[in-house]
Every structure is written in C-alpha cells, then in structure tokens.
Amino acid sequence: MIRAVIFDMDGVLIDSEIVYLDEMYKKLAVTHPWVKREDLFPIVGSTNRRTKEIVFEVAGEPMDSVSFNEEYKMLWESCNVSYPDILRKEAVPLLKALNEKGYLTALASSTDTKGIERVVTECGIKGYFRYIISGDMFRESKPNPEIYLHTAEKLGCMPSECFAVEDSTYGVTAGARAGMTVAAVRDDRFNFDQSLANYYIDTLDEVLPIVESLNMEEAAALGCRKCGKL
C-alpha cells in the first residue's frame, strides 16, 4: 500500500528549471559566447555543487578562477524569481487533498536548504510537508538514492510504500533506485531520460488518482489472497 507521497521541488511543484536555465544562459553568453543553451541542460535537477562544476566546465574556466567565481556568484544573485508565480496551480489542492486523506507527504530536493526554505515559505506550502529534506544533507544527492531512502526512513515507511513525483533524469533515477513507485512529470524541454519511471503524468492532478488506484488494487489483491487461504 502507498502510505507516503514524496515530491521533488524544482520542475515538479514549481516550474523553475526553465527560468534558471534561461537566466543562466542569457547572462553567461555575454561573456562566454561559445556556450550553447543545450550545454546547460545537465544542470537541470542537479545539486548546487554539480551545477557549478558544469557551468565552469562549459565556460572553459578553472574552478579556482577568482574572476569567474565572482561572475558565477553574480549570475545567481541577479536571478530574481517570483516563486508564487511559477508554483503549479495544482500543487496546493493536491497537497491539501493528500493530507486530508491521511497520506504522509515530504519534500526531497537537490536544492540547498536555504533555497528550499525560500520557495516553500514564499509559496505558503511549508506546512503541508511532514519532512523537508535537502540534497546538501548528503555527500551525494540525486541520482544517488540516499536522499529518498533517508526520507522514507524519516516517514517510518518502507521504500515500496512511497510514491515519488519527479521530473529530471537524476530524480527519476534516484527514486527508482530507492525502490519507490515513481511518477515522472513529462517535460520535453531538457532531453530528460525518464525511462525508469512507472507512470508519466502531464499535471499534478493525476497523482492522487494513481495513488488511490494502486491502493485499491493492492486491497483487492490482499482480499483475494485471504479468500484463497480459507
């Protein structure tokens, strides 16, 4: 039975990935015109540390470059995002419905703790999550499954009792490796590999019906097994 639903944040609850990528590309191309937009696709869903490594690599800059470290810092500081404006409209109704039906909910994101706190606070969704887990709590975040295994443990659930909602290659891989049922939000903008997902959804409205259906099927199967023993 599915007891918990665990959400990624960027690209799932908020449509932020395209905003970050376009802002990064627009500003980086001014000083590094050889950088192509698609060169930055690997940053989508990655940790802050890995994002920095990718940007330095495609820009052809050494990690110890004082000037480019300052430029990189300014790239992020000048990115002004209104998170409530990019919060998916189905997010709050879904979180509310899951809570009302008794499902445990958690957030497991590769974004650092400070970034997550800003998003959930500005969007008014912090109170819907039993736990909020950040990628910077681990040596390796997604696609390593540790963040999901840790979240399941905090919730008191087996991984098989958890339903993960993801979008990126990193996230889908992490959820699958953790042994969870994974739903991938379809997104053809970044060449994601979502092949390890169990379900593909276009909107968050589809999450609860899938979870409820899975639990009904499990309940029916359990009933049949009991009947078979009588």
Backbone as JSON, one array per atom type, in Angstrom:
{
  "sequence": "MIRAVIFDMDGVLIDSEIVYLDEMYKKLAVTHPWVKREDLFPIVGSTNRRTKEIVFEVAGEPMDSVSFNEEYKMLWESCNVSYPDILRKEAVPLLKALNEKGYLTALASSTDTKGIERVVTECGIKGYFRYIISGDMFRESKPNPEIYLHTAEKLGCMPSECFAVEDSTYGVTAGARAGMTVAAVRDDRFNFDQSLANYYIDTLDEVLPIVESLNMEEAAALGCRKCGKL",
  "N": [[0.84, -1.2, 0.0], [0.47, 2.26, -0.74], [1.69, 4.69, 1.33], [2.9, 7.11, 1.57], [3.67, 10.17, -0.14], [6.22, 11.57, -1.93], [7.73, 14.51, -2.89], [9.69, 16.02, -5.47], [11.09, 19.3, -5.86], [11.93, 21.62, -7.67], [10.8, 21.99, -10.92], [8.77, 20.24, -10.48], [6.89, 20.9, -8.28], [7.23, 23.63, -8.59], [7.61, 25.46, -11.6], [10.42, 25.95, -12.3], [12.84, 25.29, -13.52], [13.24, 26.02, -16.23], [13.32, 28.75, -16.01], [15.62, 29.23, -14.43], [17.58, 28.12, -16.13], [17.37, 29.64, -18.52], [17.95, 32.21, -17.59], [20.55, 31.84, -16.67], [21.85, 31.11, -19.06], [21.44, 33.38, -20.72], [22.88, 35.4, -19.42], [25.43, 34.28, -19.17], [26.21, 33.91, -21.8], [26.95, 36.42, -22.66], [29.55, 36.96, -21.77], [30.78, 34.62, -22.44], [30.46, 33.66, -25.3], [30.55, 31.31, -26.8], [29.22, 29.35, -25.48], [26.53, 27.1, -25.61], [22.97, 26.92, -25.39], [21.92, 24.35, -24.95], [24.09, 23.17, -23.81], [23.86, 23.62, -21.17], [21.85, 22.01, -20.23], [22.42, 19.73, -18.56], [22.47, 20.83, -15.98], [19.96, 20.86, -14.97], [18.05, 19.72, -12.41], [20.22, 18.99, -10.94], [22.58, 19.15, -8.14], [23.57, 22.09, -6.24], [26.35, 22.16, -6.07], [27.17, 20.45, -8.16], [26.01, 21.79, -10.3], [27.54, 24.11, -10.42], [30.02, 23.02, -11.14], [29.43, 22.07, -13.7], [28.79, 24.44, -15.1], [31.23, 25.85, -14.97], [32.76, 24.08, -16.43], [31.59, 24.07, -19.06], [31.97, 26.69, -19.67], [34.64, 26.8, -19.87], [36.35, 27.49, -17.83], [38.68, 27.46, -15.1], [38.15, 25.91, -11.89], [39.28, 27.32, -9.82], [39.34, 29.94, -10.58], [39.35, 33.22, -9.75], [38.04, 35.48, -10.78], [35.99, 34.35, -12.37], [34.59, 32.91, -10.5], [33.5, 34.97, -9.05], [31.89, 36.08, -11.03], [30.16, 33.94, -11.48], [28.84, 33.81, -9.02], [27.46, 36.23, -9.13], [25.75, 35.67, -11.25], [23.78, 34.07, -10.13], [22.86, 35.63, -7.99], [21.68, 37.75, -9.28], [19.47, 36.68, -10.37], [16.25, 37.02, -10.22], [13.47, 35.66, -8.98], [9.98, 35.19, -8.85], [8.52, 33.11, -6.9], [5.84, 32.29, -6.16], [4.53, 32.88, -8.54], [5.32, 30.91, -10.29], [4.55, 28.6, -9.16], [3.01, 25.53, -9.51], [-0.38, 25.33, -10.43], [-1.88, 23.2, -9.54], [-0.63, 22.3, -7.31], [-1.09, 23.13, -4.52], [-3.88, 22.37, -4.07], [-3.54, 19.58, -4.44], [-1.66, 18.83, -2.43], [-3.14, 19.51, -0.18], [-5.34, 17.76, -0.43], [-4.06, 15.26, -0.25], [-3.09, 15.36, 2.38], [-5.53, 15.52, 3.77], [-6.59, 13.05, 3.24], [-4.98, 11.44, 4.68], [-2.46, 10.68, 3.82], [1.08, 10.57, 4.11], [3.29, 13.25, 3.53], [6.2, 14.51, 1.94], [9.07, 16.52, 1.15], [11.72, 16.21, -1.05], [14.49, 17.42, -2.19], [17.14, 18.35, -4.44], [18.03, 20.89, -4.22], [19.64, 23.4, -2.17], [19.31, 23.85, 1.42], [18.68, 26.51, 2.16], [17.65, 27.56, -0.23], [15.39, 25.93, -0.61], [13.88, 26.59, 1.64], [13.24, 29.26, 1.11], [11.58, 29.0, -1.13], [9.38, 27.32, -0.25], [8.39, 28.87, 1.81], [7.71, 31.38, 0.62], [5.8, 30.47, -1.15], [3.91, 29.47, 0.52], [3.61, 26.76, 1.3], [4.92, 25.22, 3.11], [3.86, 24.06, 5.48], [2.5, 21.79, 4.65], [4.14, 19.61, 4.48], [5.49, 16.76, 6.06], [8.18, 16.24, 6.41], [11.06, 18.0, 5.24], [13.57, 17.57, 3.07], [16.89, 18.16, 2.12], [19.25, 18.19, -0.59], [21.81, 18.96, 0.13], [22.32, 17.76, 2.49], [23.6, 15.43, 2.18], [26.42, 13.48, 1.08], [26.37, 12.75, -1.59], [23.83, 13.68, -3.78], [20.81, 13.22, -5.67], [21.53, 11.46, -8.7], [21.92, 9.47, -6.77], [20.34, 7.25, -4.54], [20.13, 7.83, -1.84], [18.96, 10.14, -0.63], [16.23, 9.68, -0.96], [15.89, 7.23, 0.35], [16.55, 7.99, 2.94], [14.51, 9.84, 3.43], [12.24, 8.2, 3.35], [12.77, 6.62, 5.59], [12.65, 8.56, 7.63], [9.94, 9.11, 7.49], [8.93, 6.78, 8.42], [8.36, 4.69, 6.74], [8.47, 1.91, 4.42], [10.47, 1.83, 1.45], [8.94, 0.8, -0.66], [6.44, 1.6, 0.0], [6.22, 4.16, -0.72], [5.57, 6.88, -2.93], [7.06, 8.56, -5.43], [7.35, 11.76, -6.88], [8.66, 13.11, -9.68], [10.89, 14.74, -12.09], [13.34, 15.21, -13.53], [16.16, 13.47, -15.08], [18.04, 12.76, -13.12], [16.46, 12.75, -10.77], [14.33, 10.91, -11.28], [15.83, 8.59, -11.61], [16.99, 8.35, -9.06], [14.72, 7.91, -7.41], [13.76, 5.49, -8.49], [15.96, 3.79, -8.03], [15.84, 3.72, -5.31], [13.76, 2.06, -4.87], [11.14, 2.88, -5.02], [7.78, 3.66, -6.16], [7.55, 5.52, -9.04], [6.5, 8.57, -10.43], [6.77, 10.45, -13.32], [6.87, 13.78, -14.27], [6.0, 14.83, -17.37], [8.28, 16.37, -19.61], [9.56, 17.9, -22.26], [11.58, 19.67, -22.74], [14.23, 19.5, -21.94], [15.55, 17.2, -22.7], [15.28, 14.95, -20.96], [15.86, 11.72, -19.51], [13.47, 9.65, -18.74], [12.93, 7.02, -18.47], [12.95, 5.13, -16.42], [10.76, 5.57, -14.89], [7.59, 4.68, -13.41], [5.13, 5.69, -13.99], [3.76, 8.25, -16.12], [3.03, 11.61, -16.12], [1.05, 14.5, -16.95], [0.1, 16.62, -15.5], [-0.05, 17.62, -12.03], [-2.47, 16.92, -11.05], [-2.97, 14.31, -11.62], [-1.73, 12.7, -9.8], [-2.95, 11.89, -7.25], [-5.24, 10.27, -8.08], [-3.81, 8.11, -9.26], [-2.37, 7.07, -7.08], [-4.48, 6.35, -5.36], [-5.73, 4.43, -6.96], [-3.73, 2.47, -7.11], [-3.67, 1.65, -4.45], [-6.25, 0.64, -4.15], [-6.12, -1.53, -5.89], [-4.18, -3.05, -4.58], [-5.5, -3.58, -2.19], [-7.62, -5.13, -3.14], [-6.22, -7.31, -4.15], [-5.1, -8.28, -1.81], [-7.39, -9.05, -0.48], [-8.22, -11.16, -2.13], [-6.13, -12.95, -1.75], [-6.47, -13.6, 0.92], [-8.96, -14.8, 0.8], [-8.32, -17.03, -0.66], [-7.0, -18.55, 1.15], [-8.86, -19.51, 2.85]],
  "CA": [[0.0, 0.0, 0.0], [1.19, 3.52, -0.75], [1.4, 5.47, 2.53], [3.54, 8.43, 1.52], [3.99, 10.77, -1.43], [7.4, 12.41, -1.77], [7.84, 15.41, -4.05], [10.8, 16.89, -5.82], [10.59, 20.68, -5.85], [12.14, 22.32, -8.94], [10.31, 21.25, -12.07], [7.59, 19.46, -10.1], [5.97, 21.81, -7.6], [7.4, 24.93, -9.25], [8.19, 25.34, -12.95], [11.56, 26.85, -12.15], [14.05, 24.89, -14.25], [13.38, 26.8, -17.46], [13.67, 30.11, -15.59], [17.03, 29.22, -14.04], [18.43, 27.84, -17.28], [17.36, 30.77, -19.46], [18.66, 33.32, -16.96], [21.97, 31.48, -16.68], [22.35, 31.15, -20.44], [21.41, 34.75, -21.23], [23.97, 36.19, -18.82], [26.71, 33.64, -19.44], [26.54, 34.09, -23.22], [27.53, 37.75, -22.87], [31.0, 36.88, -21.57], [31.26, 33.35, -22.99], [29.52, 33.49, -26.42], [30.62, 29.97, -27.38], [28.36, 28.44, -24.71], [25.22, 26.87, -26.2], [21.9, 26.71, -24.4], [21.82, 22.92, -24.63], [25.24, 22.78, -22.96], [23.48, 23.8, -19.77], [20.79, 21.08, -19.86], [22.76, 18.85, -17.42], [22.31, 21.43, -14.66], [18.56, 20.7, -14.55], [17.87, 18.64, -11.44], [21.47, 18.68, -10.23], [22.83, 19.89, -6.9], [24.28, 23.36, -6.43], [27.77, 21.89, -6.31], [27.33, 19.9, -9.5], [25.67, 22.86, -11.25], [28.72, 24.97, -10.54], [31.04, 22.28, -11.9], [29.0, 22.02, -15.1], [28.9, 25.78, -15.68], [32.65, 26.14, -15.14], [33.26, 23.22, -17.5], [31.14, 24.52, -20.38], [32.54, 28.02, -19.9], [36.08, 26.65, -20.07], [37.02, 28.21, -16.75], [39.14, 26.62, -13.99], [37.35, 26.09, -10.68], [39.93, 28.26, -8.9], [39.37, 31.27, -11.18], [38.75, 34.2, -8.84], [37.13, 36.35, -11.52], [34.79, 33.65, -12.8], [33.83, 32.59, -9.29], [32.71, 36.16, -8.73], [30.87, 36.19, -12.06], [29.18, 32.88, -11.23], [28.05, 34.25, -7.87], [26.56, 37.29, -9.59], [24.74, 35.07, -12.11], [22.69, 33.6, -9.28], [22.31, 36.71, -7.17], [20.88, 38.65, -10.12], [18.3, 35.93, -10.85], [15.13, 37.38, -9.34], [12.33, 34.82, -9.33], [8.79, 35.24, -8.01], [8.14, 31.7, -6.83], [4.39, 32.07, -6.23], [4.08, 33.0, -9.93], [5.65, 29.69, -11.04], [4.01, 27.44, -8.43], [1.98, 24.87, -10.34], [-1.71, 25.62, -9.86], [-2.45, 22.0, -8.92], [0.2, 21.88, -6.18], [-1.75, 23.3, -3.22], [-5.02, 21.45, -3.94], [-3.08, 18.2, -4.29], [-1.08, 18.67, -1.09], [-4.25, 19.57, 0.78], [-6.11, 16.53, -0.56], [-3.25, 14.16, 0.29], [-3.1, 15.5, 3.84], [-6.87, 15.22, 4.26], [-6.82, 11.61, 3.1], [-4.11, 10.72, 5.59], [-1.16, 10.3, 3.26], [2.24, 11.32, 4.56], [3.9, 13.97, 2.42], [7.53, 15.04, 2.22], [9.77, 17.17, 0.04], [13.11, 15.74, -1.14], [15.01, 18.21, -3.3], [18.59, 18.55, -4.53], [18.32, 22.29, -3.89], [20.15, 23.54, -0.81], [18.31, 24.13, 2.45], [18.29, 27.92, 2.09], [16.81, 27.72, -1.4], [14.1, 25.28, -0.36], [13.16, 27.39, 2.64], [12.69, 30.44, 0.46], [10.47, 28.61, -2.01], [8.2, 26.83, 0.48], [7.86, 29.98, 2.61], [7.07, 32.35, -0.26], [4.64, 29.84, -1.78], [2.95, 29.11, 1.56], [3.33, 25.33, 1.27], [5.79, 24.53, 4.07], [3.09, 23.31, 6.46], [1.92, 20.56, 4.11], [5.13, 18.53, 4.46], [5.94, 16.2, 7.34], [9.62, 16.47, 6.43], [11.66, 18.65, 4.09], [14.93, 17.03, 3.01], [17.68, 18.85, 1.12], [20.37, 17.46, -1.16], [23.08, 19.31, 0.76], [22.47, 16.97, 3.7], [24.26, 14.18, 1.82], [27.65, 13.6, 0.28], [25.9, 12.71, -2.97], [22.38, 13.74, -3.9], [20.3, 12.51, -6.83], [20.75, 10.22, -8.8], [22.11, 8.56, -5.64], [19.03, 7.09, -3.89], [20.2, 8.05, -0.4], [18.01, 11.16, -0.19], [14.91, 9.06, -0.89], [15.91, 6.22, 1.41], [16.53, 8.74, 4.19], [13.17, 10.42, 3.59], [11.33, 7.09, 3.7], [13.07, 6.25, 6.98], [12.1, 9.61, 8.49], [8.48, 8.97, 7.47], [8.56, 5.5, 9.0], [7.81, 3.86, 5.66], [9.33, 1.16, 3.53], [10.5, 2.48, 0.13], [7.85, 0.3, -1.5], [5.21, 2.27, 0.43], [6.37, 5.56, -1.1], [5.3, 7.28, -4.3], [7.89, 9.73, -5.68], [6.96, 12.57, -8.03], [9.92, 13.65, -10.17], [10.9, 15.18, -13.48], [14.65, 15.1, -14.18], [16.84, 12.17, -15.15], [18.63, 12.49, -11.81], [15.43, 12.47, -9.79], [13.66, 9.66, -11.61], [16.79, 7.52, -11.33], [17.12, 8.22, -7.6], [13.51, 7.29, -6.88], [13.72, 4.1, -8.94], [17.0, 3.06, -7.32], [15.41, 3.57, -3.92], [12.71, 1.05, -4.82], [9.83, 3.52, -4.9], [6.98, 3.86, -7.36], [7.92, 6.86, -9.49], [5.74, 9.24, -11.49], [7.57, 11.5, -13.94], [6.15, 14.86, -14.94], [6.54, 14.92, -18.72], [8.89, 17.65, -19.94], [10.41, 17.63, -23.43], [12.44, 20.83, -22.96], [15.61, 19.32, -21.48], [16.05, 15.88, -23.08], [15.34, 14.06, -19.81], [15.63, 10.28, -19.64], [12.51, 9.27, -17.7], [12.56, 5.64, -18.79], [12.82, 4.32, -15.21], [9.52, 5.91, -14.18], [6.47, 3.73, -13.52], [4.0, 6.44, -14.55], [4.09, 9.53, -16.74], [1.9, 12.49, -15.9], [1.15, 15.83, -17.55], [-0.16, 17.59, -14.43], [-0.08, 17.04, -10.69], [-3.83, 16.42, -10.79], [-3.01, 12.87, -11.86], [-1.04, 11.96, -8.74], [-3.85, 11.24, -6.28], [-5.96, 9.14, -8.68], [-2.91, 6.97, -9.44], [-2.1, 6.5, -5.75], [-5.71, 5.7, -4.89], [-5.93, 3.24, -7.77], [-2.75, 1.47, -6.67], [-4.09, 1.12, -3.15], [-7.44, -0.19, -4.37], [-5.66, -2.79, -6.49], [-3.49, -3.81, -3.54], [-6.52, -4.05, -1.25], [-8.35, -6.21, -3.8], [-5.32, -8.46, -4.22], [-4.98, -8.8, -0.45], [-8.64, -9.75, -0.2], [-8.2, -12.42, -2.88], [-5.17, -13.86, -1.12], [-7.09, -14.08, 2.16], [-10.02, -15.73, 0.41], [-7.69, -18.25, -1.15], [-6.49, -19.33, 2.28], [-9.99, -20.03, 3.61]],
  "C": [[0.88, 1.25, 0.0], [0.73, 4.33, 0.46], [1.92, 6.89, 2.44], [3.78, 8.87, 0.09], [5.12, 11.76, -1.2], [7.61, 13.21, -3.05], [9.25, 15.96, -4.22], [10.23, 18.31, -5.85], [10.7, 21.34, -7.22], [11.7, 21.45, -10.12], [9.07, 20.42, -11.77], [6.56, 20.36, -9.43], [6.04, 23.22, -8.19], [8.05, 24.71, -10.61], [9.39, 26.27, -13.06], [12.74, 26.54, -13.06], [14.29, 25.74, -15.5], [13.79, 28.24, -17.14], [15.15, 30.19, -15.24], [17.93, 29.07, -15.26], [18.51, 29.04, -18.23], [18.11, 31.98, -18.9], [20.16, 33.07, -16.99], [22.56, 31.63, -18.08], [22.46, 32.58, -20.95], [22.6, 35.56, -20.7], [25.35, 35.6, -19.13], [27.17, 33.87, -20.87], [27.16, 35.45, -23.52], [29.05, 37.68, -22.77], [31.62, 35.61, -22.15], [30.35, 32.97, -24.16], [29.55, 32.11, -27.07], [29.72, 28.95, -26.64], [27.0, 28.34, -25.4], [24.19, 26.58, -25.1], [21.82, 25.25, -23.97], [22.99, 22.41, -23.81], [24.87, 22.82, -21.49], [22.37, 22.84, -19.32], [21.15, 20.19, -18.68], [22.61, 19.49, -16.05], [20.91, 21.21, -14.11], [18.42, 19.48, -13.64], [19.11, 18.31, -10.65], [21.61, 19.52, -8.97], [23.52, 21.21, -7.22], [25.75, 23.13, -6.76], [28.01, 21.39, -7.72], [26.99, 20.94, -10.57], [26.87, 23.76, -11.48], [29.8, 24.3, -11.37], [30.71, 22.27, -13.38], [29.19, 23.37, -15.77], [30.36, 26.14, -15.92], [33.22, 25.33, -16.3], [32.87, 23.74, -18.87], [31.69, 25.91, -20.71], [34.04, 27.96, -20.15], [36.9, 27.38, -19.03], [37.49, 27.24, -15.66], [38.36, 26.93, -12.72], [37.96, 27.11, -9.72], [40.04, 29.68, -9.47], [38.63, 32.26, -10.27], [37.7, 35.03, -9.58], [35.85, 35.62, -11.93], [33.96, 33.18, -11.61], [32.95, 33.77, -8.89], [31.59, 36.34, -9.75], [29.76, 35.17, -11.83], [28.26, 33.26, -10.07], [27.02, 35.3, -8.29], [25.46, 36.75, -10.5], [23.52, 34.65, -11.3], [22.04, 34.73, -8.5], [21.43, 37.66, -7.97], [19.64, 37.96, -10.7], [17.14, 36.14, -9.88], [13.87, 36.64, -9.78], [11.19, 35.03, -8.34], [8.23, 33.82, -7.96], [6.63, 31.45, -6.82], [3.85, 32.11, -7.67], [4.35, 31.72, -10.73], [5.27, 28.43, -10.26], [2.92, 26.82, -9.28], [0.62, 24.99, -9.66], [-2.33, 24.41, -9.18], [-1.75, 21.64, -7.62], [-0.54, 21.97, -4.84], [-2.98, 22.41, -3.08], [-4.61, 19.99, -3.75], [-2.52, 17.95, -2.9], [-2.17, 18.65, -0.02], [-5.05, 18.27, 0.76], [-5.36, 15.33, 0.01], [-3.25, 14.18, 1.81], [-4.45, 15.09, 4.41], [-7.17, 13.73, 4.21], [-5.86, 10.77, 3.93], [-2.79, 10.25, 5.02], [-0.07, 11.17, 3.87], [2.84, 12.03, 3.35], [5.24, 14.55, 2.86], [8.09, 15.68, 0.95], [11.22, 16.7, 0.08], [13.72, 16.36, -2.39], [16.52, 18.32, -3.26], [18.99, 19.99, -4.22], [18.79, 22.41, -2.45], [19.05, 24.01, 0.14], [17.79, 25.56, 2.37], [17.34, 28.16, 0.92], [15.43, 27.12, -1.21], [13.25, 26.11, 0.59], [12.52, 28.62, 2.01], [11.46, 30.09, -0.38], [9.23, 28.24, -1.21], [7.57, 27.94, 1.33], [7.1, 30.97, 1.74], [5.8, 31.78, -0.9], [3.58, 29.4, -0.77], [2.63, 27.63, 1.63], [4.14, 24.54, 2.31], [5.02, 23.61, 5.01], [2.49, 22.01, 5.95], [2.86, 19.36, 4.21], [5.51, 18.08, 5.86], [7.45, 16.42, 7.51], [10.04, 17.16, 5.13], [13.14, 18.29, 4.09], [15.67, 17.67, 1.85], [18.87, 18.01, 0.66], [21.69, 17.77, -0.49], [23.29, 18.61, 2.1], [23.29, 15.7, 3.45], [25.52, 14.43, 1.01], [27.31, 13.6, -1.19], [24.38, 12.8, -2.96], [21.97, 12.95, -5.14], [21.32, 12.55, -7.97], [21.03, 9.17, -7.71], [20.77, 8.45, -4.89], [18.99, 7.45, -2.41], [19.18, 9.06, 0.11], [16.6, 10.58, -0.06], [14.84, 8.0, 0.2], [15.85, 6.89, 2.78], [15.14, 9.31, 4.46], [12.16, 9.36, 3.99], [11.53, 6.69, 5.16], [12.49, 7.27, 7.95], [10.58, 9.49, 8.59], [8.0, 7.69, 8.13], [7.95, 4.55, 7.99], [8.89, 3.02, 5.0], [9.37, 1.9, 2.2], [9.35, 2.06, -0.77], [6.51, 0.93, -1.14], [5.21, 3.75, 0.04], [6.18, 5.78, -2.59], [6.06, 8.58, -4.54], [7.44, 10.45, -6.95], [8.19, 13.37, -8.47], [9.78, 14.19, -11.59], [12.22, 14.88, -14.17], [15.17, 13.67, -14.23], [17.39, 11.79, -13.79], [17.57, 12.03, -10.81], [14.71, 11.16, -10.03], [14.56, 8.47, -11.28], [16.92, 7.28, -9.84], [15.92, 7.51, -7.0], [13.42, 5.82, -7.24], [14.75, 3.26, -8.2], [16.64, 2.83, -5.85], [14.32, 2.52, -3.76], [11.32, 1.62, -4.64], [9.08, 3.47, -6.23], [7.2, 5.31, -7.79], [6.99, 7.35, -10.6], [6.6, 10.37, -12.02], [6.67, 12.52, -14.61], [6.78, 15.04, -16.32], [7.09, 16.32, -18.99], [9.87, 17.4, -21.07], [11.38, 18.77, -23.71], [13.92, 20.56, -22.7], [16.21, 17.95, -21.83], [16.22, 14.94, -21.89], [15.2, 12.6, -20.24], [14.74, 9.88, -18.47], [12.1, 7.81, -17.81], [12.38, 4.75, -17.56], [11.55, 4.6, -14.43], [8.46, 4.82, -14.4], [5.26, 4.38, -14.18], [4.51, 7.75, -15.13], [2.85, 10.41, -16.64], [2.14, 13.84, -16.57], [0.91, 16.93, -16.52], [-0.19, 16.86, -13.09], [-1.46, 16.52, -10.31], [-3.9, 14.9, -10.9], [-2.42, 12.05, -10.72], [-1.99, 11.2, -7.83], [-4.66, 10.1, -6.9], [-5.08, 7.9, -8.89], [-2.67, 6.28, -8.11], [-3.31, 5.75, -5.23], [-5.99, 4.41, -5.65], [-4.97, 2.12, -7.36], [-3.18, 0.83, -5.36], [-5.35, 0.27, -3.26], [-7.06, -1.54, -4.95], [-4.98, -3.67, -5.44], [-4.49, -4.38, -2.54], [-7.3, -5.22, -1.85], [-7.5, -7.47, -3.86], [-5.17, -9.11, -2.86], [-6.22, -9.59, -0.07], [-8.7, -11.1, -0.89], [-7.27, -13.43, -2.22], [-5.75, -14.44, 0.17], [-8.17, -15.11, 1.85], [-9.44, -17.07, -0.02], [-7.2, -19.15, -0.04], [-7.6, -19.97, 3.07], [-10.46, -21.36, 3.06]]
}
